[in-house]
């Protein structure tokens, strides 16, 4: 997983506001695969959300229409951090800060 993408994900969790995958990829961080081929490496972004949900760091709270052109207005989940997610994000961001 890209350093920039993982750091951005931790920031979204840390801020504690509702967010979606559009918020993750619209930050200027490069998507995993700009061509958006079916079954391509973009599954890594979904995997990041699945893993964080499974670990109890985020919970789904709703759905919104995606603003990403390749999604063609399809619905995507919105997420909110849990207290353990905020703690995880704080630890993760401190590691990134100490690395330079």
Helices and strands as residue ranges (DSSP letters): H 3-15, H 21-25, H 43-54, E 58-65, G 69-71, E 75-81, H 83-98
